[in-house]
Amino acid sequence: MRNWGYKTFKDNIHGYLKIPKPFVDKLIDTEVFQRLRYIEQTGMRTLYPSARHDRFIHSLGTYHLGVKAYRAFQENVKRHYSNKEQSGRNHYLVMDNEDENKGFWEELGVLFSIACLLHDCGHAPFSHTLEYIYDMGSVKTVSGDISELNSKLLKQYNSDAFTKDFANGVGKEHERMSALLVKSEFGDAIKSIMEFGNSSDEEIEFIARAIIGCQYSDTSCKKNQIKNCTIQLLNSSSIDVDKLDYIVRDATLSGFDNTAIDIDRLIDSLTIVEITHFDKCKLDNFPLDSVILNGTLMGKIDANVSGVMDAVNFKGTMNGQICINGLGQITKEAEIKNGYIKIGGTLYKKATEILEPAKLDIDAEFSDDLKLMFGSFKSKDQMNAKIISEKDSQVIFSSVYLKGSVSGAFNGDILGYFDEFKDNVKVVPAFHKSSLSVLQNVVSARNYEYLWIYSHHKVAYYSNYLLIYVLRRSIKFVLKKLYDATKTKDISNATDMVLQNIVSMDYVYEWNNRFFYRSNDSDFIAFFKDCYIKNKENKHRDSKLDELYNEFFSRKYKRSVWKSYAEFCLFFGELTDQEKKCLLGAVKDNSSGNFKLYGFFNEEWSNRFSEFGLEDVVWVNADVSMRDLKPEDTFILIKGKPIRYKDVSVINTKDIKINLFYLYYSGDLIEKDNFEKLIFFLKEKAKEKAKTMNG
């Protein structure tokens, strides 16, 4: 371990944070990193006044949790996977030489901790609200147009592996900007800290990969497998140290009540499980009691399948029954030939009463909720079937538990270790069973914050509309003063160009006697005040801009017709899911503006709204992405046996997107009769749009 001294920071969430002095001197005490003190962590302060935390302390907190997580991960891998008699199972030994192996783990830990510290260094002002601007510029390449940010990133990290794995862009806008700054602004400092020579590109590339979540596609070597596991400790689709810090920090400092999370218990459980790849292996009564993550069984097939069916495609013969949510059976009478059966919606094939098991010839694709039963139906969550064929057939599995003996040619990945195929074993991150009581709390806490805080009508109005529109309107105000309006009637393109320049992290931009350089929240607020004062002094005063500034600085926002997702569901509950989506479609069809986040209505709809007592109406998007643990891909280690989270959890959810938007208006509180007329009007427009789409 490097003999570094430490500096201590007091954090009101994690206590005392010890950070190596070289990190402080060369990374934290820099203009780029200190800028994060002036970028708010969230947009929820309009709702919770005490939410006065920034990206600076969040970065330190993520570093702190990252160090703890990596240490626990390394110790657990060493404890459970370094003393195996079979050489193929010593996953802690990634280098042949013991000293080199120790050096690998130590160096990887330091690189990972740097990634945690710098993971947010490229955030735009007001955090996520303005980061979309990073991808506004584009460049032409032989393979098509890509964003200017992606082009710069590919030039900085120009290895063949990164170019291949980055593909069309991995990571959110601010993550990719942070990865770019790692090389352009902190590259020399990192080399100095790590005491690298000239050949440090691969190591710094790992930091960038960890920040944007870009895993190595080449997993033939153990080094890359361990690196991929480490990357997911910082940037994963479910649980990582970044999310752990902001979930706890946002709730504690803002003051809203959220689900408690035992972070230490969760971090201490970090480990790995094994996956064995079968490469066109001929199996003959091969015993299995494992999950087939993905694979194809071909030839004359004989297999017993049980557990939960997630996705499967049969082409052959199955001996058993096909149950649809326990309500009926499809037998050979249904004539399932080259057909598709939709579950959870319209049933396109005949469903009969429960019959005796029948031997079926099947060539059909089944969706997630289809369950196969051998014998009578037991539970919609379980299936048990015997698959047989007397001639060549094919069964395609995706995350299916298979118990029994298997015969046939198999190609795919199975969860667990099989000594006969030890040369094709790789490792992926997992949790020890001790964390089972904590795992779901993390996702529940994250979803609570997004559904009830970030989608709150006040927060959505401020973050998704007011900030952006005030900024664009302020730029247009200045442009109109700089250019003759008769020469430049449409200044949208000029506005976009100014937007890109004033949030740029690359250079100093001088505009309207003001310098913009790596702008933060304070720079933009000062810009707003400057325009506010000049507009008041202007003979041709922009009254609309005055209204916006009054809203921004006084927090006297427009009224919202409905104020939560619950109210939205109450008012539009009778609409089908398709009609609810068509409602927003109808709104967009009759408005103009930033269609992704907000819009203003045309004359026809504005007049109708006026009849209901609503003036100056704007719609604002408040979509919510609800995350789950990806229970098929989250693995748990119980008494040495790897299983899926879904096999031990009563909660079985999926990632879903909640389509939500708000209508805001000026004027007095809408009267009851007018409110009912408004809701009826919107419902009718949604139904009309749905009918049009359905032909």
N, C-alpha and C positions, 0 to 999 in steps of 0.2 A: 504494500500500500504506500502511495506517495506520502512523503512526510511534509504535509501542508499544515500551516497554521489556519485558524478559523476565525471568522467574524460572526457575531451573534446578532440576530434580528428578533425582536419580540413581535409575535403575531397573536392577535386575539382569537384565532381559531386553533392553531396547532401548538401554541406556546412558543418556546425558544427555537429558532431556526439557525442551525450552524452551517455556514457556507464557507468553503475554502477561500482564503485570501486572494489567490490568483483569479478566481471567478469574480470576486468583488471588484478587484482592481482592473481587470481586463475586459469584463463583460458587463457587470452591473453598473459600475461607475463610468458609463459612456453615455454620450448624447442620445444614441438610438434607444438604449434601454431605459434611461431616466425619463424619456418622453412618455413612457407608459404610466407615469404618475398622473398624467393629465388626460388620460382616456378612461372614461367610466367603464366599469365592468359590465353593467347592464343598463337597460333603458327603463328600469322599474322605479327609478327615484321619483318619477312623476306620480307614482302610486304610494311608494314607501319612502318618505323623506329621509329615513336613516340609512338608506342603501347608498352610502357614500364610499364605496370601495372601488378600487381601480385595477387595471390590468397589471400593474406593478406588483402589488401584494399577491394577486392571484398567481403570477408567475413564480414568485418565491414559494408559495404554498404548493404549487405543482412540483417544483423541484424537490421540496421536502418529502412529499409523498412518493415521488419517483425514486429517490434514494432508498427509502424504506422498502418500496415494492421490489426493486431490483435485488436488494440484499436478501429479502425473504425468498424470492424466486430462485436465486443462486443457491442459497442454503438448502432449499427443498429439493432441487435437482441433484445437488451433490449428495444429500442424505439418502435419497431413494433410487438414484440411477448411476451411482459411481462404484458400487461394490457388487455388481452382478457378475456371476460366473460367465454368462454368455457375453462375449465381447461386443456383440451387436446391441446390447442393452445398456452399455456404459455411455449414456448421453451427456454426462458431464465432461467426459474426455473428448474434446473436439479437436485437440492437437495431439500428435503422437508423443511429443516431449512434455513431461510433467511441468517443467518450468514455463515452457511456451504456453501450455494450457492455462496455467495460473495467470500468466500475463494477458492472455486473450480475455478471460473473464473480468480481470481488473480494468483493462482498457475499455472494454465494452460498457462496463458500468459507468465509467467517467464520461464517455461519449453520450450515453443515454441520459445522464444527469444534466449535461449541457443542453441536450435537446429539450428536456423538460423545462429548463430555465428560459430558453429562447423561443419556446413554441408559439408565443403570442407577440413577439417583438415587431411583427409587421402589421399589427392591427391598424385599421383606418380610424379616423376620428369617429367618436360615438360608436365604437365597436362594430357590431354587425350591421348597423343601419346603413353605412356608406361603403361597406366592403365590396358591394357589387360593382363599384366604379373601377376597381382594379382590372376587371375583365371587359371593360368597354372598348378598349383599343384592340385591333386585330392586325395580323400580318399574314401575307400570302406565302404559302410553302408549296412544294411539289405535291404534297398529299392533301392540300386544301388549306383553308383559312384557320388559323389558331389564334388564341388571344396573345396579345403582346407579352403579357406576364408569363405565359407558358413558354413562349419562344425564348425569353431571357433565361428562364429556368433551365431549359434544355441546353442552352449555350454554356451556362455555368457548370452544369453536371452533364458532361457530354460523353459519358461512358456508354458503351453499347448496351450494357445491362440496364442502366437507368432509362435510356431512351426507349428500350423495349417495354419496361415495366411501367413507366409513366404514361405511355400510350397517349390517349387524348386528354389527359389531365387527371391527376389524382389529388384529392384534398380540396378543402374550401379555399376561397379567395385569400383570406388572411393567412392561412397556413402556407400557401404557396409563396406569398410575399415574405413570410418569415423565413422560409427555406432559402429564398433568394438572398436575403440579408445575411444569413449564416455564412454564406461563401463570400459575398461581396464586401460586407462590413466587418464580420467577425472572423474571417478565415485566418488571417495572420495571428490574431489573438489566440485562437484555438490551437494553432500549430505551436505557439509559444507555451501554452499551458501543458499540452501533451508532449512537448519536446520532440515534435515531429521533425523529420528532415524534409526533403523535397517531395517525397512520395506519400502524401497524406490525403490525396483526393478521395480514395475509397473510404477512409474513415469519416471525413467530413460529409461525404455523400450519405453515409449511414444516418448522421444527424438529420439531414434533410428528409430522408425517407421516414424516419421516426416521426417527424413533425407533420408530414402530409399523409402518413399511413400507407406508404408505398412499399409493399413487401417484395421480397426477392422471388421471382418466378422459378429460378433455378434452386431447387431444394435437394439437389443430389449430394451436397456436402453438409455435414452437421453444423458448420459455422453459420450458414445461411438459415438453417432451421432455428437455431437459437436466436439469431438476429431477428427473425420474423416474430418469434414469441416476444422478444423484448420490444419490438415496434408496437405490438398490440397492447403493451402495458401503458403506452402513452396515447395511442390513437387507434381505437377499435370501434366497432359498430354497436357495442353494448357497454361494457364497463372498463374504465381506464382511470389513471390518476388525475387527468385533466378534469373529467366529469366529477370525480369524487371531491375534488377541491371546490369547484364552483357550486355544486349542489349544497354542500354543507355551509360554505361561506355565504352564498346568497341568502339562504334561509336565516342564518344566525344574525347577519349584519342588517338585513332588511327588517326582520321582525316577524315574518309570516311563519306560521306553524307548519312544519313538514314532517315527513316520516323520519324517525331516528335511524342513523346508519352507524354500525360498529365498524369503523374504517380499519382499525388495527386487526380485528378478527378476520376481516376480508383479505387484507394484504398478506397476513401470515399464511393464508391458505393457497397462495399462488404456486402452481406447479405445472407439470406437463403430463400428457398422456401420449400413447403411441398409436400410430395408424400404419397398417400394413397394406402395401400395394400389391395386388395380384395381377401379374402381367400375362394374360391369356393362359392361365394355369388350368390344366386338365385335372379335375377333381373327381374322386371316386369314393363315394360314401364319406366325404370329408366332414368331420364333426364341427359344428358351429353353435355357439351360444353368444352371438355378438350382433352389433349393429352394422349393417351394410350401408355405408355412407353414400356410396354411389357404385353402380356396377351393372354388368350385363352377364346373365347366365344363358349359355347357348348349348345347343345340341339336344341329345335325349335327356330330358331333365327329370330329376327326382329330388324334391326338396320339401321340407316342412317349414312353414313360415308362421311366426306368431308375433304378437306385439302390436304396435301402432303403425298403420299404413299411412305414409305421408304422400307419396307419389309413386306410381308404378305403372308400367305398360306391359301387358301380356300379349304375346303372340304364340299361342300354343293351346295346351289343354290344362284346365284346372279342375280338380275334383273337390267340390265343396259348394258353398253358397255365396252369393254376392248380396250383401245387405245394404240398404240405403238408410242410414241413420236409424236402423232398427224398425223401420216402418213397413218394409216389404222386401221381396226377393226378386231378383232377376234370374230366370232360369233359361234353358235353351229355347223355351217358347218365345223369348223376347227377340230371338234372332240377332244376337249381337255380332255383327260382321262389319268390320271396317268402320266402326261407329265411334262416336264420342258421347259420353254420358256426363252431363253437367250436374253436380251435386250442390245443394244449397241454393238452387234456383229452379229453372225449368228442367223437367226430366224428359229427355228426348227419346227414351226407350221405354217399353212397357214394363211396369212394375206390377207383379202379381202378389197374391197372398203368400204367406210363408209356406213353403213346400219342403218336401224331403230333399236332402242334398242331391244335386244332379251333376253329372259329368258334362262339362261344357267345353265346346270349342270356341275360343275367344280370340278376337283380334280387335282390341279396343283400348282406348286410353281413358284412365280414370283420374279424377281430380282429388284434392287432398282429403275430403271427408268420406270417401268411399271406404268401407270396411269389409273385409272378407272373413267369413266364419266357416269353420268346419263343424257341421252340426247346427245346433240351435244358436240363436243370437244371444250373446251375453252382455256386451257393453259396446256402445258406439265408439269407445276409445280403444278397443282391442280387436285384434283379428287373429284367426288361426286357420290356416288353410294348407292343404296338401296339393302341391303342384307336380303334375306328372305329364309326360308326353312319350308317345311311342315312336314319334318321328322327330326330326329336327325342329326345335322351337326356340323361342327367345323370351326372356323375362328381363325387363329393365327395372332396377331398384334405385330408390333415392331415399336414404335414411329410413331403412326398414330393419326391424329386429328379426333375425332369423335364428331359430333354434331347432336343431336336429341335424340330420346328415344331408349332405349336398353332393349331387353327381351332375357333371356337366362341365363345360369349358367356361371359366369365370374370368372376367377382367374388371377390375375396379378396386376401391378402397374399403377396408373393413377396420372398424375401431378395435384396437387391441394389438397384441404382439403374437406372432406365429413363428415359431423357431424355424420351421421349414423354409420360411421366406424372409429370414432376418436381414438379408441384404437390401430389402426393399422397405425397411421401416423408417418412418420419419416421426418427428414429435411436433405437437401443437400445444398451445397454452390451455390450462385447465385449472379448476379449483378443487381443493380438498373438501371432503364432505363437511368439515367443520364450519364452512361458510354458507351452508344451505339456508340457514335462518336469516342471512344477511342479503343474499343475492337479489331477491325480489324487491327488497326495500330500496335498493339503489335505483332500480328502474322505476318503481312507483314514485319515489321522490322526484326523480327527473321529470316524469310525465306530469306530476302534480304542478311543478313549477311552470312548465310550458303551457298546460291547459288552463290554469287558473290565474297565472301571473302574466306571462308574456302575451297571452291572448286576451287579457282584460281590455275592455274598451278604451280605457284611458291610456294604457301602455301602447296598444296598437295604434291609436290615433297619433301619439307623440312620435313613436319610432318609425312606423310604416308610412306616415303621411306628412305630418307637420314639419319634422326636421328636414326631410328631403325636399318638400315643396318650398319651404322658406329659403333653402339654399339655392334651388334652381331659380326661384323668383328674384332673389337678391342678385344673382349673376346676370340675369336678363336686365335687371334695373341698371346695372353698371354698363352693360353692353349697349343699351339704348342711349346712354349718355356718351359713350365713346364713338358710336357709329351713327351715321345718318339713317334714320328709320326708313326713309324712302329707298335707300340702297339695299338695306338688309331687312326685308319684311319678315323672313323666317330666320330666327337666330337660334333655332334648336341645335343645329350642328355646332355652332360656335359655343353654345352653352355646354354641350357635352365635352368639347375640347378643353374648355376652362376647368370643368369638373375634374377631368383626368389630370390636368396639370397641378391643381391646388392640393390634390391628395397624393401626388407623386412622392415616392421615397427616393427618387434618383437624383433630383437636381433642384436648384433654387429657381422659383418661378416668380418673376416680377410682373405685377398686373395692377393697374389702377393705383399706382403709387404705393403699393403694398407688396411685401415679400411673403411668399408662401414657401416654407421649407419643412418637410416632414411634419405637417400640420397636426395639431391636437385639438381637443374639444375647445379649449380656451381661444385658440386662433380663430375658429369659426364663429364663436359667440361674439368676439370683438369685431369680426367682419359684419355680423348681423347688426350690431349696435351702430357701426359706422354708417351702414346703408339706411338704417332706421332714422338716424338724425338727418342725413342728407335728404332723405325723402320728405321729411317734415319741412325742410327749408326749400324744397323744390316748388317752383310756381305751378308746374304740371304734376302735381302730387299724385302718386299711385295709391288710390284709396284701398285697393285690394291688398297691396303690400302692407299698408298700415294695419289692416285687420289681422293679417297673419302675424305681424310683430306683436300686436297687442295680445293675441292668443299665446304666442310663444313666451313672452316675458311675464305675462300675468297668470298663465295657466287657465284662462277662461275659455275652455275649449267649446266646440259645438256639442250639441246634445246627441246622444246615441239613441236610435229607435229601440234597439234591444241591447242589453248590457252584458250578456254572457252567452256561452254555448248552450247552456241549459234553456235560456229564454228563446234562443234561435230554434232549438228543437221543439219547444212548446208551441211556438207560433207557426212553424212549418212542418210539424210532425206528420201531418197527413200526406205530405208529398213523398213520392218514392225517392230512393237514392239517386236515380237518374234525374228526376225532376229537380231535386235540390242542386245538383250540379248544373242543370240547365238554367236555374235561377240566376246563378252568377254569370252564366253565358249570356242570358238576356240582358243583364245589367251591363256587361262589357259591350254588347252589341249597340247599346244606346248611350254610350259615353265615350269620352276621350281622355287621354292622360297616360300615366305610367300603368299599363294594364297589369303588370306583375303585382303592384302594391296598392294603387289607388286610381280613381278616375272621376271625371266630372260629367254630368248628364247632358244630353242634347236638349234642344228646345222643347220637343214633344214631351219627354219625361219630366223635364223641369216644370212645365206647365201643369202636368198632372199632380206633381208633388205640391205645387202651390195651392191647388184645390184642397189638398189635405192639411194645409197650414205649415208646410215645410218649405223653407227658402235656402238657397245656396247649399244644395245637398251634394255630398261627396261620399263615395263608397271606399272602404279601406279593407284590404285583405288581411285576414288574421288566421290563415291556415296553420294547423298544428300537426306536426309529425309525432305520433305517439310511438315510442320505441319499445321493443321487448328484448328479452335476453337471447333471442334466436335460439329457442330451446333445443332445436335439432343440432345446432353447431356449438352450443356451450356444453363443455364436458366436465364431468365430476368424477373424482377418484374416490371410490369407496372400497376399503379393504383390498387395495391393490387392483381392483377391477374398474376399468373406465366405462362410464355410461353417459348417456345424454341427460341433460337437465330435465327434459320433458318426461323422462322415465321415472323421476323421483319427485316431480312437482305436480301439485293439483292445479296449478295455474298454467294454462296453455294459450298464450296470446300470440298475436302477430303484429308486425309493424303495420300501422294504419295511418292514413292521412285524413284528418278531420277538416273538411272544407267549411270554413267559416269566414264570413265577412260582416262588416258593420255598415250601417247607413247613418251618417251624421248630418245634422241640419242646424240652421240658425233660426231663432225665433222662440216663441213661447212653447211651453210644454204641449205636445200634441194632445188634442181632445180624444176621448174614447171612441166616438163615432168615426172620426177621421182616421184614427189608428186602425180600426177594423177595416175601413175602406182601403187603406194603404196595404195592409197585409193581404186582403182579397185581390187587389190589383197585382201585387207581386206574385201571388200563387198562380193567377191566370196567365201571366206572362211566362212563368216557368213551365206550365203545362203546354202552352202554345209552342214554346221552344222545343220541348220534348217531342211533341207531335211532328214538328218539322224535321227533327233529326231522325225520327223513326220512319219518315217517308209517308 
